[in-house]
Amino acid sequence: MTVRTGRWIAWAAIGWTSLYVVSKVHFALEGRLGVTGGPRVAPEEYLGYGPGQVALAQWGNAASGLIIILLLVLSLAPVRRRLWRRMLLVLLWVCTAMAAAGAVGMTGGALLSDRGGALFGAYCVVWAVLLGLAALAFQRRGQVPSAQDPG
């Protein structure tokens, strides 16, 4: 993977994550639980929330998406200090793992039950792949070729 390809992957992951943020903002404004393409939310799920808490939860989810975007933008910057690089790399891999868990949970739930959510499960598969490739590209950009490497 070249540096240029790695940067395009990071930008693709930023765009893909933005779709999640937009969906969460939309649901927050409507005061609804769920996500675009996600499983159907039963009416009794709302009973655990007080007035305004559904929207607040969705705003929190939108904020988590914005944090992921921030991490991806930071991965495009020339981070030189080893500690900062390692911390950012760990956070990128944590985001990848969360998206992968969402992919498994949503896709598995859609296949094994009638609750729906296959579309968001597929979205999470692509999201996890993009985040993983962006993390890998960031990791590779930080590696300095050794004197033994021919190229």
C-alpha positions as CSV (number, residue, x, y, z in Angstrom):
1,M,0.0,0.0,0.0
2,T,1.5,3.3,-1.0
3,V,1.4,6.5,1.1
4,R,-1.1,8.0,-1.4
5,T,-3.3,5.0,-1.3
6,G,-3.3,5.0,2.5
7,R,-4.3,8.7,2.5
8,W,-7.2,8.0,0.2
9,I,-8.3,5.1,2.4
10,A,-8.3,7.5,5.4
11,W,-10.4,10.0,3.5
12,A,-12.8,7.2,2.4
13,A,-13.1,6.2,6.0
14,I,-13.8,9.8,7.0
15,G,-16.6,10.0,4.4
16,W,-18.0,6.6,5.5
17,T,-18.0,7.7,9.1
18,S,-19.7,10.9,8.2
19,L,-22.7,8.9,7.0
20,Y,-23.0,7.4,10.5
21,V,-22.8,10.9,12.0
22,V,-25.5,12.2,9.7
23,S,-27.8,9.3,10.5
24,K,-27.3,9.8,14.2
25,V,-28.0,13.5,14.0
26,H,-31.2,12.8,12.0
27,F,-32.4,10.3,14.6
28,A,-31.5,12.7,17.4
29,L,-33.5,15.5,15.8
30,E,-36.5,13.2,15.5
31,G,-36.0,11.8,19.1
32,R,-35.9,8.2,17.7
33,L,-33.7,5.2,18.7
34,G,-31.9,3.3,16.0
35,V,-29.8,4.0,13.0
36,T,-30.5,4.1,9.3
37,G,-30.6,0.5,8.0
38,G,-30.5,-0.9,11.5
39,P,-32.8,-3.3,13.3
40,R,-36.4,-2.2,14.1
41,V,-36.7,-0.7,17.6
42,A,-39.6,-2.0,19.6
43,P,-41.8,0.6,21.3
44,E,-40.9,-0.8,24.7
45,E,-37.3,0.1,24.2
46,Y,-38.3,3.7,24.8
47,L,-39.6,3.0,28.3
48,G,-36.0,3.0,29.7
49,Y,-35.5,6.6,28.6
50,G,-36.8,9.8,30.2
51,P,-37.9,13.0,28.4
52,G,-35.1,14.1,26.0
53,Q,-32.8,11.2,26.8
54,V,-33.3,9.4,23.5
55,A,-32.1,12.5,21.6
56,L,-29.3,12.9,24.1
57,A,-28.2,9.3,23.5
58,Q,-28.2,9.9,19.8
59,W,-26.2,13.1,20.1
60,G,-23.7,11.1,22.1
61,N,-23.5,8.5,19.3
62,A,-23.0,11.3,16.7
63,A,-20.2,12.7,18.9
64,S,-18.5,9.3,19.0
65,G,-18.6,9.3,15.2
66,L,-17.0,12.8,15.2
67,I,-14.3,11.5,17.5
68,I,-13.6,8.7,15.0
69,I,-13.4,11.3,12.2
70,L,-11.0,13.4,14.3
71,L,-8.7,10.4,14.9
72,L,-8.7,9.7,11.1
73,V,-7.8,13.3,10.3
74,L,-5.0,13.1,12.9
75,S,-3.7,10.0,11.2
76,L,-3.2,12.0,8.1
77,A,-0.9,14.5,10.0
78,P,2.8,13.9,10.4
79,V,2.8,12.6,13.9
80,R,6.5,12.1,14.9
81,R,6.5,11.4,18.6
82,R,6.5,7.7,19.2
83,L,4.1,7.8,22.2
84,W,1.5,9.9,20.3
85,R,1.8,7.6,17.3
86,R,1.3,4.5,19.4
87,M,-1.7,6.0,21.2
88,L,-3.3,7.1,17.9
89,L,-2.7,3.7,16.4
90,V,-4.2,1.9,19.4
91,L,-7.3,4.2,19.2
92,L,-7.6,3.5,15.4
93,W,-7.5,-0.3,16.0
94,V,-10.1,0.1,18.9
95,C,-12.4,1.9,16.4
96,T,-11.8,-0.9,13.9
97,A,-12.7,-3.5,16.5
98,M,-15.9,-1.6,17.5
99,A,-17.0,-1.4,13.8
100,A,-16.2,-5.1,13.3
101,A,-18.2,-6.0,16.5
102,G,-21.1,-4.0,15.0
103,A,-20.8,-5.9,11.8
104,V,-20.9,-9.2,13.5
105,G,-23.7,-8.3,15.8
106,M,-25.9,-6.6,13.3
107,T,-25.4,-9.1,10.5
108,G,-25.7,-12.0,12.8
109,G,-28.8,-10.6,14.4
110,A,-30.3,-10.0,11.0
111,L,-29.5,-13.5,9.8
112,L,-30.6,-15.3,12.9
113,S,-33.7,-13.4,13.8
114,D,-36.4,-11.3,12.1
115,R,-35.4,-8.0,13.7
116,G,-33.7,-6.6,10.6
117,G,-30.5,-4.6,10.5
118,A,-28.7,-6.4,7.6
119,L,-28.1,-3.1,5.8
120,F,-26.4,-1.5,8.8
121,G,-24.5,-4.8,9.3
122,A,-23.2,-4.5,5.8
123,Y,-22.4,-0.8,6.4
124,C,-20.4,-1.9,9.5
125,V,-18.4,-4.5,7.5
126,V,-17.3,-1.8,5.0
127,W,-16.6,0.6,7.9
128,A,-14.5,-1.9,9.7
129,V,-12.4,-2.7,6.6
130,L,-11.9,1.0,5.8
131,L,-10.9,1.8,9.5
132,G,-8.6,-1.2,9.5
133,L,-6.9,-0.2,6.3
134,A,-6.6,3.4,7.5
135,A,-4.9,2.1,10.7
136,L,-2.6,-0.1,8.8
137,A,-1.7,2.7,6.4
138,F,-0.9,5.0,9.4
139,Q,1.2,2.3,11.0
140,R,3.2,1.8,7.7
141,R,3.7,5.5,7.2
142,G,5.5,5.6,10.6
143,Q,7.9,2.8,9.8
144,V,11.4,4.0,8.8
145,P,13.0,1.7,6.2
146,S,16.0,-0.1,7.7
147,A,19.5,0.0,6.2
148,Q,19.0,-3.7,5.2
149,D,16.0,-3.0,3.0
150,P,17.0,-2.8,-0.6
151,G,14.3,-0.2,-1.6
